[in-house]
Amino acid sequence: MKSSDKNNTIHELTDEQLKQIVAEADTGGRKPTGLAAQLLVAVALAWSLFQLWIASPLPFSLGVFVLNDTESRAIHLAFAVFLAFAAYPAWKRSPRAYVPVIDWLLAIAAAFCAGYLFLFYKELATRPGMPTTLDLVVAVTGLALLLEAARRALGLPMVILAIVFLGYIFLGPYMPEVIAHRGASLAKGMSHIWLTTEGVFGVALSVSASFIFLFVLFGALLETAGAGNYFIKSAIALLGHMRGGPAKAAVVASASTGLISGSSIANVVTTGTFTIPLMKSVGYRADQAASVEVASSVNGQIMPPVMGAAAFLMVEYVGIPYTQVMKHAILPALISYIALFYIVHLEAMKMKLEGLPRREPLPWQKAVVSTVMTFSGLTILSAAVYWGFGWIKDLAGDAAFLIVGLLMLGAYVAIVRFAARYPELHMDKPDEKMEYLPEIAPTLKSGLHFLLPVAALVWNLMVEQLSPALSAFWATMFLMFILVTQRPLFAYFRGQGQYAQASRQGFKDLFDGLVTGARNMIGIGIATATAGVIVGTVTLTGVGLAMTELVEILSGGNLMVMLVLVAVISLILGMGLPTTANYIVVSTLMAPVIVELGAQSGLLVPLIAVHMFVFYFGLMADVTPPVGLASYAAAGIAKSDPIKTGFTAFGYSARTAILPFMFIFNTQLLLIGIEDSFHLLLTITSATLACLMFAAATQGWFVVRNRIHETLILLLVTFTLFRPGYWMDMLYPPFHEAAPTELGRLVEAAPADAKLRVWVEGTTIEGKDITKGVLLSLGEPGKASERLSRMGLTMMSLGDQVQVAAVRFGSPAEKLGLEQGFNLKHIEVANPDRPAKEWMFIPALLLLALVWFMQRARRDRDSGRSGS
C-alpha cells in the first residue's frame, strides 16, 4: 500500500493480493497444506464428478445411484456448506494456512444437516408437516450453519436480509398493519424453510444443482484450457490500434470472458490485470481505466449464455425454454456493450488519445473486417452450427448426434494441426510496457479450437434441443477431452516430442479445472440456498402481496413512479449480493409488484420483460459504491481511489440503467413481436443507435462537446428511437375494445404464439376487488378451448358474460394472477388503421442530423481558427 497525499489514499494491490481478493470472493481464501489441502481438493473433485454423474444418462442407463431432484439438492448443498467452512476463514485474522478443528466440526455438522433430506428422505416423506424433535433440531442447526457459511462466503448483507425475513415469519402479528400476518410456530416455520422444497431446498437450489454447476464447470475448464488468455490477447491484437484502443479491447475481452465467467470480480482481475495498465499507458486517468474495466466486467453478467447463472433461474421462474431466455437477453446485452465501446471512444476523443502501434501498418479494410468478425464471431458460429449443420439432423435423425460428434473430433484435430504452425500465446507481465500490438493472424489462429466446445453447446441446445443440463454435460465432456489431448497434439504437430510430459500436464489441467469449477460454485450454492429462505418466507406469509400494496401506496398509482420505486428497491436489495442471490431476491419480491400494479395500469408485458427489468437493476448494485468489490479490485490494479472508481463506473453504467425501462415499454428490444427479418434489422439498428445517442448525451460529447440544447435533443432522439409508440399513441389509439363474447373467435383467429390482451374483474381469494389486464400467450394454433387449456384456463359463457370457470394449479394462467370466478370485462384488439410506430423514426433521425451538422460546422470552424 502507499499514499499519494493527505487527502487521497491510493491503494496499490500486488498480483498476489488480487488473487487473494478473487479467492476470498469466489473460491475461498484459505490455502492449507498437507492432508487438509488434499482433503479439500478431494471433496471439490468429488463434487464435480457427482454433478457430472447426475447430469449424464448413466444413472438411468445403468440403474445405479439414481437420485430424485430433492435428494440431488440435499447432496449438492452438503458439498457446498462443507467446502464453505473448510475454504473460507471465519474472520480476517483467522488462519489461512490450515483449517482449525472447529471449522472441520462445523463443516461436518453443516454437511449432515444439509444431507438430512437425502439420508432420511423416506422417513420425512411419511410425515409431511409433522416434524419430530430431531427434525426441528436439524432444521434450526442447519439454518444457523447455513447463515454462518453465507456470512463467510457472501458477506453480511445476504445474512442480514435472510435474518430479517426469518424474523418476519415469527413476528408477523407485531408488524405494521400494511405488512402484518398471522405468524407461524417454530415447527411450522422451520419445517417449511428446511424440511420441504418451498424454502432452502426450493427451485433456486434445484437450478443450482441441475444447471448452474455444469455451466460454471464448463467456464472453469475453458479458462483452464487457455480460452480466457486467448480472448484477451485477441481483443488487444484486433482493437489496440484504435483511438483509446486498449480500453476498447478491455470491453471486448470482458464481453468474451463474460460468456464463460460467472463472476464480476474474477472478470475484472483476469482481464484488468493486462488492460488497465495498457489503458493508462495511452492516456486514460487511473479511475477511468479502472471504471471501464468494472463496467465491462459487471456487464458480463447480463451476457448470455450464463448471465451470472440467472438465465437458468429464469427458465424456472418464467416458465420458458432456456433458448428463449438467451434470445430475449442477447440484444440488450449487445447494445449495452456497444454503447460502452462508444463511451470509451468518446472519452478518447475528448482527451485526444491514440492507440498502440503495430509492427506493420494494417490496411483499414482488413481492420474493419477483423473488427466486425470479432464482434459477430459467436453469432456467426451459432448460425453456422444451426443452419450449416442443422440439415444433418433432418437427414440422419437420431444418428446425427454421433455423426456431428465425429465431425467435431475431425475438426478439432485439423484445427489443432493448423494452430500448431503459430507460437503458443503467453500473456505479457502486467508491469511491462507493451511497445507493439500482437500480430492479428497468429493470435487469432492460435486458439480457434477453443470455439469448438461452444459450437457443441449450441448444437445440443438449438439443433438436438436437449435440456440445458444435458447440453452442458456433452459440451463439458468434449471440453474435457480437449483439455487432456491438446498439449500432446500440439507437441506432436510441432515436433517437440515429450508426449508423456504433455499428457501428464493435460490430465493436471483437467484435474485443476474440475477442482476450480467446484470451488467457484461454493458461493453460488450457498447463495441459492440462503435466498431460498426469502422465497420460503414469501410463500409462507404472503409478504409479496404486502410489498405490492406498499409500492402501490407509495407510487399513488402512477406507473412511472412505480417502476422507479421498484428499480430503487431492487438496487438496494441487490447491494452486496452475488448475481445469483441478487436475482432470486429481487425477482421473488419485486417482479410480482410490476406484474400486478402494471396490469392494473394497463402495462401488459410478458413475464420475461419484468424479470429482466428487476435483474438489471439488482445487478447495477455490483458497481454501486461503497459495496462494489469489483470497483475495489479494479482500483487496486489502477492505483486509484476505490470510491471515485465506483462513482465513475456507475456513470459509465448509466446506459445499462436506461435499457430496462425501454424494454418494459418496447418489448421488441427483447425480440418479442418481431414480424420479419426487416423488422428485426430495424429494431436492432434503432435500439443500437438510441443507446449510442444516450451515451453521447450523458457524456456531453457527440462530434464535439455538446451544448445544453444539443444534449436535450439527443435525449429526445434516444427516447423516440427506443419508444416510438409513445408518440404514435397520441395520434392513433393502439387498441379498440371487443366484447367478452368475441373471445372464442379471437383466440382461434390469432396466429401462432400470439398474445391476447384481456381485461378481467372480480374478487381475489383474499377478498380484494380488482380490475386488471393480462396478456394471454396462445401458443400453437387450434380450437379456442385447446389453446386456452394449454394456458391452464377454462372459460364459460353466461349470456353476454364470460367467466373464468377454472385455473389449473401451477399453470401460466395462475402465474398471471387469474382466479376462478373472475369475469372477462373486455378484450383489446390492435387498431388496424394505426400506422406502424416506426414512422416516428424519421423525425428523430432528422433531429439527429441537425445536431450532427451543427456540431460538424462548429468543429470545422474551430479547426480553421486553430490552423490560422
TIKETI-210969 format. One record per residue (C-alpha): x, y negated, z; residue in three letters. Coordinates in pm, whole numbers, padded with zeros to 5 digits, always signed. Each point is the difference from the previous one (the first is absolute). Example, Ala and Ser with C-alpha at 12.3 -4.5 7.8 and 13.67 -1.06 7.14 Angstrom:
+01230+00450+00780ala +00137-00344-00066ser 
END
This chain:
+00000+00000+00000met +00112-00358-00049lys -00141-00351+00048ser +00000-00268-00263ser -00097-00294+00216asp -00174-00089+00324lys -00348-00013-00144asn +00002+00294-00237asn +00123+00345+00089thr +00082+00204-00307ile +00004+00375+00043his +00249+00197-00205glu -00065+00373+00000leu +00261+00256-00092thr -00076+00291-00231asp -00017+00229+00304glu -00247-00232+00176gln -00222-00009-00309leu -00004+00379-00012lys -00090-00002+00369gln -00297-00235-00066ile -00132+00238-00266val +00061+00300+00225ala -00179-00154+00298glu -00294-00103-00218ala -00032+00305-00224asp +00195+00308+00112thr +00093-00055+00366gly +00309-00178+00125gly +00144+00290+00197arg +00302+00187-00139lys +00082+00284+00240pro +00286+00244-00052thr +00048+00371+00054gly -00293+00229+00070leu -00250-00287+00040ala +00084-00128-00349ala -00038+00348-00146gln -00337+00045+00171leu -00126-00334-00131leu +00107+00090-00352val -00153+00349+00031ala -00338-00137+00114val -00003-00261-00279ala +00089+00267-00257leu -00268+00233+00138ala -00257-00279-00030trp +00082-00058-00368ser -00011+00374-00075leu -00332+00034+00188phe -00153-00283-00206gln +00123+00151-00325leu -00144+00337+00107trp -00352-00127+00074ile -00001-00208-00321ala +00102+00297-00216ser -00228+00270-00139pro +00203+00265+00190leu -00204+00026+00324pro -00316+00085-00195phe +00181+00218-00253ser +00179+00205+00267leu -00266-00028+00271gly +00267-00101+00251val -00017-00289+00250phe -00312-00151-00155val -00103-00306+00202leu -00315-00207-00007asn +00015-00378-00008asp -00033-00048+00376thr +00279+00245+00078glu +00229-00167-00255ser -00064-00341+00157arg +00086+00131+00347ala +00332+00151-00110ile +00080-00311-00206his -00047-00224+00305leu +00192+00241+00224ala +00306-00036-00225phe -00041-00380-00011ala -00024-00055+00377val +00282+00245+00076phe +00234-00183-00238leu -00120-00340+00125ala +00109+00073+00357phe +00324+00162-00114ala +00100-00255-00266ala -00127-00331+00141tyr +00159-00130+00324pro -00241-00122+00268ala +00173-00336+00052trp +00270-00213-00160lys +00241+00109+00275arg -00088+00369-00034ser +00279+00230-00126pro +00035+00047-00375arg +00270+00267+00003ala -00202+00267+00183tyr -00360+00086+00088val -00077-00029+00375pro -00165+00299+00168val -00315-00203+00071ile -00044-00066-00373asp +00031+00370-00081trp -00269+00076+00261leu -00226-00275-00136leu +00056+00128-00356ala -00101+00355+00096ile -00303-00119+00198ala -00115-00228-00281ala +00044+00274-00261ala -00205+00241+00217phe -00283-00253+00045cys -00002-00078-00373ala +00009+00370-00091gly -00278+00081+00248tyr -00263-00006-00275leu +00205+00256-00193phe +00083+00223+00297leu -00356+00012+00137phe -00198-00070-00316tyr -00243+00292+00040lys -00069-00074+00368glu -00064-00370-00069leu -00233+00088-00287ala -00224+00198+00240thr -00048-00294+00241arg -00042-00320-00202pro -00079-00299+00223gly +00055+00204+00317met +00367-00047+00090pro +00156+00196+00286thr +00227-00157+00260thr +00306+00122-00194leu -00139-00153-00319asp -00035-00338+00170leu +00345+00017+00160val +00153+00080-00339val -00203-00278-00168ala +00098-00270+00253val +00364+00112+00012thr +00020+00032-00377gly -00149-00344-00055leu +00239-00160+00251ala +00298+00170-00165leu -00123-00099-00347leu -00016-00365+00108leu +00353+00022+00143glu +00122+00156-00325ala -00174-00283-00189ala +00171-00259+00224arg +00339+00149-00084arg -00058+00053-00371ala -00233-00289-00089leu +00037-00259+00274gly -00243-00152+00250leu -00260-00158-00237pro -00139+00339-00105met -00013+00125+00360val -00169-00314+00131ile -00263+00022-00274leu -00069+00367+00083ala -00025-00072+00375ile -00244-00287-00064val -00225+00233-00199phe +00028+00276+00260leu -00100-00250+00267gly -00298-00100-00215tyr -00125+00363+00003ile -00023+00013+00379phe -00080-00365+00079leu -00278-00046-00256gly -00275-00102+00248pro +00221-00278+00139tyr +00079-00160-00336met -00158-00325-00133pro -00350+00062-00133glu +00095-00024-00369val +00244+00295+00028ile -00143+00189+00303ala -00093+00370-00020his -00107+00278+00239arg +00354+00121+00071gly +00120+00358+00026ala +00118+00240+00270ser +00361+00122+00015leu -00105+00342-00128ala -00197-00141-00292lys +00263-00258-00094gly +00304+00230+00019met -00182+00285-00168ser -00097-00227-00289his +00347-00155-00037ile +00220+00311+00048trp -00202+00322-00035leu -00202-00077-00316thr +00087-00115-00351thr -00161-00340+00060glu +00295-00163+00177gly +00373+00075+00008val -00041+00312-00216phe -00228-00176-00247gly +00014-00086-00367val +00310-00219+00028ala +00214+00277+00151leu -00144+00245-00251ser +00116-00223-00287val +00341-00034+00166ser +00032+00378+00025ala -00130+00087-00345ser +00104-00287-00233phe +00228-00257+00155ile +00275+00232+00122phe +00056+00147-00345leu +00028-00339-00170phe +00235-00134+00268val +00208+00317-00037leu -00004-00046-00379phe +00130-00356+00046gly +00269+00109+00248ala +00123+00274-00235leu +00002-00241-00295leu +00203-00248+00206glu +00243+00272+00109thr +00042+00105-00362ala +00118-00354-00084gly -00312-00153-00155ala +00001-00307+00226gly +00360-00075-00097asn -00096+00046-00367tyr -00299-00239+00022phe +00203-00276+00169ile +00294+00025-00240lys -00230+00013-00304ser -00192-00310+00111ala +00322-00195+00054ile +00142+00112-00336ala -00316-00102-00187leu -00092-00324+00173leu +00310-00132+00172gly +00096-00224-00296his -00322-00203+00014met -00044-00333+00177arg -00008+00103+00367gly +00053+00355-00130gly +00100+00175+00326pro -00326-00116+00160ala -00199+00133-00298lys +00195+00324+00026ala -00095+00015+00370ala -00369-00028-00090val +00018+00279-00259val +00224+00222+00216ala -00236-00036+00296ser -00300+00076-00221ala +00177+00313-00125ser +00103+00123+00344thr -00346-00096+00129gly -00139+00270-00229leu +00172+00265+00211ile +00045-00174+00336ser -00251-00017+00282gly +00194-00255+00203ser +00040-00377-00046ser +00304-00008+00228ile +00181+00283-00175ala -00077-00170-00332asn +00154-00328+00126val +00318+00166+00123val +00040+00235-00297thr -00029-00265-00271thr +00073-00313+00204gly +00349+00109+00103thr +00102-00047-00364phe -00246-00255-00139thr +00007-00261+00280ile +00377-00067-00024pro -00037-00018-00380leu -00283-00254+00031met +00210-00213+00233lys +00296+00023-00238ser -00197-00169-00282val -00132-00282+00220gly -00311+00110+00194tyr -00019-00121+00360arg +00043+00276+00257ala -00364-00016+00115asp -00123-00002-00361gln +00209+00306-00090ala -00128+00186+00306ala -00360-00109-00063ser -00001+00120-00361val +00115+00341+00122glu -00260+00008+00280val -00288-00104-00230ala +00092+00254-00268ser +00070+00282+00248ser -00325-00046+00192val -00188-00008-00330asn +00132+00351-00060gly -00278+00103+00240gln -00269-00107-00249ile +00167+00178-00293met -00152+00336-00101pro +00045+00294+00026pro +00077-00003+00376val -00107-00350+00117met +00152+00059+00342gly -00216+00314+00025ala -00322-00208-00010ala -00092+00140-00343ala -00067+00344+00147phe -00207-00142+00284leu -00209-00195-00253met -00081+00330-00171val -00171+00117+00320glu -00147-00329+00118tyr -00136-00117-00336val -00083+00344-00138gly +00159-00035-00345ile +00276+00208-00167pro +00365-00089+00058tyr +00051-00083-00368thr -00284-00255+00027gln +00169-00167+00299val +00322-00032-00202met -00191-00144-00295lys -00172-00263+00215his +00322-00097+00182ala +00244-00026-00290ile -00100-00333-00159leu +00001-00214+00320pro +00335+00152+00099ala +00158-00073-00340leu -00147-00352-00009ile +00142-00068+00346ser +00347+00113-00105tyr -00010-00197-00326ile -00101-00311+00197ala +00288+00053+00246leu +00235+00039-00297phe -00131-00334-00128tyr +00040-00166+00342ile +00363+00111+00000val +00038-00150-00348his -00154-00330+00113leu +00234-00018+00300glu +00293+00058-00236ala -00130-00276-00230met -00028-00245+00289lys +00359+00069+00109met +00134+00039-00357lys +00146+00341+00079leu +00157+00240-00247glu +00036+00379-00001gly +00304+00223+00014leu +00217+00044-00311pro +00028+00314-00214arg +00330+00136-00125arg -00140-00026-00353glu -00286-00231-00111pro -00331+00179-00058leu -00222-00105-00296pro -00322-00156+00129trp -00214+00241-00202gln +00159+00297+00175lys -00038-00174+00336ala -00375-00056-00059val -00054+00362-00106val +00196+00128+00301ser -00194-00221+00240thr -00339+00099-00139val +00096+00366+00010met +00109-00039+00362thr -00327-00156+00113phe -00216+00242-00195ser +00218+00309+00036gly -00219+00191+00245leu -00316-00096-00188thr +00156+00125-00323ile +00116+00316+00174leu -00348+00066+00139ser -00161-00067-00339ala +00253+00226-00176ala -00070+00283+00242val -00377-00045-00014tyr -00050-00048-00375trp +00326+00147-00131gly -00042+00334+00175phe -00368+00000+00095gly -00083+00195-00316trp +00197+00298+00139ile -00264+00036+00272lys -00279+00009-00261asp +00192+00248-00215leu +00148+00235+00260ala -00254-00023+00284gly +00131+00145+00326asp +00331+00092-00164ala +00073-00372-00049ala +00144-00027+00351phe +00267+00262-00078leu +00072-00143-00347ile +00045-00353+00129val +00213+00134+00287gly +00237+00163-00252leu +00004-00318-00211leu +00087-00203+00312met +00280+00240+00082leu +00142-00025-00353gly -00034-00379+00004ala +00179-00016+00334tyr +00302+00196-00122val +00014-00202-00324ala -00024-00335+00183ile +00270+00097+00251val +00226+00103-00287arg -00066-00337-00165phe +00049-00195+00327ala +00327+00186+00074ala +00168-00205-00275arg -00026-00304+00226tyr +00177-00059+00333pro -00187+00066+00325glu -00161-00308+00155leu +00161-00135+00316his -00132-00301+00187met +00249-00282+00054asp +00081-00097+00355lys -00237-00279+00110pro +00281-00231+00109asp +00181+00026-00336glu -00086-00274-00250lys -00143+00138-00326met +00189-00176-00281glu -00171+00176-00292tyr -00330+00180-00037leu -00007+00377-00050pro -00040+00100-00365glu -00363+00069-00089ile +00019+00314-00215ala +00229+00210+00222pro -00191-00107+00312thr -00346+00087-00138leu +00110+00326-00159lys +00184+00131+00305ser -00317+00075+00201gly -00282+00069-00244leu -00055+00342+00155his -00139-00171+00313phe -00312-00087-00201leu -00085+00366-00066leu -00147+00074+00348pro -00217-00312-00042val -00111+00137-00338ala -00081+00333+00167ala -00209-00182+00260leu -00190-00189-00273val -00063+00324-00191trp -00139+00178+00306asn -00221-00290+00101leu -00132-00121-00334met +00007+00300-00233val -00019+00307+00223glu -00218-00208+00238gln +00136+00181+00303leu -00057-00143+00347ser +00249-00265+00116pro +00146+00249+00249ala +00052+00277-00256leu +00127-00249-00258ser +00257-00132+00248ala +00094+00356+00096phe +00089+00106-00356trp +00177-00331-00072ala +00196+00041+00325thr +00099+00357-00088met +00131-00125-00336phe +00187-00279+00178leu +00152+00250+00244met +00123+00201-00299phe +00156-00318-00145ile +00171-00078+00332leu +00161+00343+00015val +00103+00020-00365thr +00087-00354-00114gln +00352-00005+00148arg +00105+00341-00143pro -00147-00094-00340leu +00183-00335-00009phe +00320+00177+00106ala -00047+00252-00284tyr -00081-00253-00273phe +00282-00230+00112arg +00244+00290+00013gly +00092-00070+00361gln -00024+00357+00130gly -00036+00050+00378gln -00351+00142-00046tyr -00011+00158+00346ala +00075-00333+00167gln -00258-00178-00218ala -00260+00266+00086ser +00072-00032+00372arg -00043-00377-00026gln -00329+00050-00187gly -00138+00222+00276phe +00124-00251+00258lys -00188-00275-00184asp -00315+00213+00006leu +00046+00072+00370phe +00057-00370+00078asp -00303-00101-00209gly -00231+00244+00180leu +00119-00121+00340val -00019-00368-00098thr -00351+00045-00142gly -00120+00149+00330ala +00165-00272+00207arg -00153-00266-00227asn -00340+00150+00085met +00028-00028+00379ile -00132-00356+00012gly -00273+00066-00256ile -00121+00315+00182gly -00009-00187+00332ile -00167-00302-00163ala -00284+00198-00159thr -00064+00187+00326ala +00001-00317+00213thr -00222-00182-00248ala -00239+00294+00043gly -00069-00135+00351val -00144-00314-00159ile -00198+00199-00258val -00135+00225+00277gly -00103-00304+00206thr -00195-00139-00296val -00186+00328-00060thr -00073+00048+00373leu -00107-00353+00095thr -00122-00163-00322gly +00235-00295+00047val +00003-00041-00379gly -00354-00136+00016leu +00105-00236+00276ala +00289-00128-00214met -00245-00062-00284thr -00230-00201+00226glu +00294-00195+00146leu +00133-00101-00343val -00355-00080-00115glu -00045-00238+00297ile +00339-00165-00052leu -00042-00039-00377ser -00356-00131+00024gly -00091+00219-00297gly +00239-00183-00236asn +00162+00251-00237leu +00336-00174-00045met +00034-00074+00372val -00073+00367+00068met +00272+00116-00240leu +00253-00245+00147val -00087+00119+00353leu +00043+00364-00103val +00333-00087-00167ala +00127-00174+00316val -00117+00283+00229ile +00165+00257-00232ser +00320-00206+00009leu -00006-00006+00381ile -00089+00369+00032leu +00281+00088-00240gly +00274-00181+00192met +00260+00242+00124gly -00171+00307-00151leu +00158+00225-00264pro -00177+00013-00337thr -00193+00321+00065thr -00134-00094+00344ala -00064-00350-00125asn -00230+00125-00277tyr -00187+00243+00228ile -00069-00272+00257val -00108-00279-00236val -00205+00229-00225ser -00180+00157+00296thr -00086-00332+00161leu -00021-00256-00279met -00102+00181-00321ala -00354+00073+00131pro -00032-00370+00091val +00058-00109-00362ile -00229+00273-00133val -00287-00081+00236glu +00018-00382+00007leu +00091-00018-00369gly -00301+00214-00088ala -00228-00239+00188gln +00152-00297-00188ser -00019+00155-00345gly +00368+00103-00017leu -00030+00351-00142leu +00343+00146-00072val +00133+00356-00018pro +00136+00133+00330leu +00353+00027-00142ile +00009-00381-00047ala -00092-00051+00365val +00267+00243+00120his +00263-00159-00223met -00096-00342+00142phe +00059+00095+00365val +00308+00206-00090phe +00168-00295-00172tyr -00060-00233+00293phe +00102+00256+00259gly +00322+00049-00195leu +00072-00373-00010met +00077+00033+00372ala +00322+00181-00096asp +00158-00329-00105val -00168-00225+00257thr +00240-00134+00263pro +00082+00072+00274pro -00102+00368-00033val +00135+00088-00347gly +00299+00230+00050leu +00068-00004-00376ala +00071-00375+00026ser +00240+00063+00288tyr +00191+00267-00194ala +00025-00217-00313ala +00110-00301+00207ala +00273+00215+00151gly +00136+00083-00345ile -00030-00361-00121ala +00135-00154+00324lys -00307-00223+00025ser -00251-00089+00271asp -00261+00283+00027pro -00290-00239+00081ile +00082-00230-00293lys +00036+00306-00222thr -00342+00126+00113gly -00174-00328-00083phe +00173-00029-00338thr -00094+00362-00081ala -00360-00070+00102phe -00004-00293-00244gly +00127+00226-00278tyr -00272+00252+00093ser -00282-00255-00041ala -00068+00132-00350arg -00077+00338+00158thr -00247-00164+00239ala -00208-00152-00282ile -00047+00330-00184leu -00240+00166+00250pro -00244-00291-00023phe +00017+00016-00377met -00068+00373-00039phe -00288-00019+00248ile -00173-00243-00237phe +00144+00140-00323asn +00031+00377+00027thr +00140+00019-00354gln +00338-00069+00166leu -00038+00351+00147leu -00075+00128-00353leu -00368+00044+00088ile -00255-00075-00270gly +00253-00014-00285ile -00189+00065-00324glu +00272+00053-00262asp +00372-00044-00070ser -00040-00366-00101phe -00185-00072+00323his +00280+00175+00192leu +00267-00205-00177leu -00194-00323+00063leu -00040+00085+00370thr +00369+00082+00048ile +00118-00308-00191thr -00235-00247+00172ser +00069+00139+00350ala +00376-00006-00052thr -00010-00356-00135leu -00221-00106+00292ala +00247+00136+00255cys +00289-00172-00180leu -00184-00332+00006met -00077+00043+00369phe +00372+00056+00058ala +00080-00313-00203ala -00253-00202+00202ala +00117+00120+00341thr +00370-00034-00089gln -00055-00353-00133gly +00174+00072-00332trp -00119+00098-00348phe +00213-00143-00283val +00128-00269+00237val -00099-00101+00353arg -00380-00029+00032asn -00189-00315+00081arg -00299+00032+00235ile -00263-00014-00273his +00193+00262-00204glu +00007+00236+00300thr -00377-00043+00041leu -00057+00073-00370ile +00218+00313+00024leu -00205+00120+00300leu -00322-00063-00197leu +00143+00200-00294val +00097+00280+00239thr -00351+00017+00147phe -00167-00001-00342thr +00225+00274-00141leu -00051+00214+00308phe -00373-00059+00036arg -00154-00128-00324pro -00341+00124+00108gly -00026-00274+00264tyr -00044-00270-00267trp -00207+00214-00236met -00243+00081+00284asp -00077-00373+00026met -00102-00008-00364leu -00169+00341-00033tyr -00134+00217+00286pro +00186+00332-00008pro -00304+00217+00089phe -00377+00012-00020his -00225+00200+00230glu -00179+00321-00095ala -00287+00162+00193ala +00076+00295+00235pro -00211+00230-00220thr +00257-00050-00281glu +00262+00194+00200leu -00042+00334-00176gly +00016-00151-00349arg +00302-00217+00078leu +00193+00286+00164val -00057+00232-00298glu +00088-00271-00255ala +00323-00102+00175ala +00325+00120-00164pro +00253+00228+00170ala +00157-00136+00321asp -00230-00304-00006ala -00075-00187+00321lys -00356-00112+00071leu -00067-00300+00228arg -00301+00066+00222val -00138-00194+00297trp -00160+00181+00293val -00174-00106+00320glu -00101+00183+00313gly +00075+00068+00364thr +00329+00173+00090thr +00028+00284+00249ile +00120-00261+00254glu -00329-00190-00045gly +00139-00292-00200lys -00199-00140-00294asp +00226-00033-00301ile -00005-00106-00364thr +00308+00076-00209lys +00128+00098-00340gly +00191+00318-00085val +00189+00118-00306leu -00108+00348-00108leu +00274+00191-00188ser -00192+00216-00245leu +00273+00233-00131gly -00073+00225-00298glu -00318-00052-00214pro -00306+00207+00081gly -00349-00012+00145lys -00062-00273+00257ala -00061+00248+00283ser +00326+00186-00081glu +00214-00315-00014arg -00145-00131+00326leu +00037+00342+00162ser +00373+00001-00079arg +00017-00314+00214met -00182+00178+00280gly -00319-00200-00057leu -00363+00115-00036thr -00261-00263-00094met -00382+00017-00005met -00263-00225-00155ser -00295-00133+00200leu -00214-00193-00248gly +00200-00304-00102asp +00251+00065+00281gln +00311+00219-00010val +00141+00132+00328gln +00312+00189+00113val -00133+00346+00084ala +00330+00155+00117ala +00373-00075+00023val +00242+00293+00006arg +00250-00002+00289phe +00351-00104-00104gly -00117-00102-00349ser +00095-00318-00191pro -00352-00129+00070ala +00058+00030+00374glu +00332-00185-00033lys -00194-00284-00166leu -00215-00028+00313gly -00323+00129-00154leu -00244+00163+00242glu -00321+00199-00027gln -00304-00227-00015gly +00169-00297-00169phe -00217-00159-00272asn +00140-00097-00338leu -00054-00375-00030lys +00117-00062-00359his +00269+00098-00250ile +00245-00245-00154glu +00059+00050-00373val +00271-00177-00199ala -00128-00301-00196asn +00030+00096-00370pro -00004-00368-00112asp +00303-00094+00208arg +00321-00057-00204pro +00315+00185+00104ala +00159-00176+00299lys +00339+00017-00176glu -00105-00300-00216trp +00096-00212+00303met +00364+00089-00071phe +00000-00249-00291ile -00040-00323+00207pro +00241+00144+00258ala +00267+00059-00265leu -00056-00348-00145leu +00062-00150+00346leu +00313+00214+00035leu +00123-00121-00340ala -00058-00359+00111leu +00220+00049+00309val +00266+00173-00209trp +00013-00286-00254phe +00012-00264+00272met +00283+00173+00183gln +00193+00082-00316arg -00017-00367-00107ala +00123-00104+00343arg +00286+00251-00017arg +00106-00120-00346asp -00022-00362+00114arg +00213+00069+00310asp +00259+00198-00198ser +00019-00285-00254gly +00074-00248+00276arg +00269+00221+00153ser +00153+00050-00347gly +00018-00373-00066ser 
END
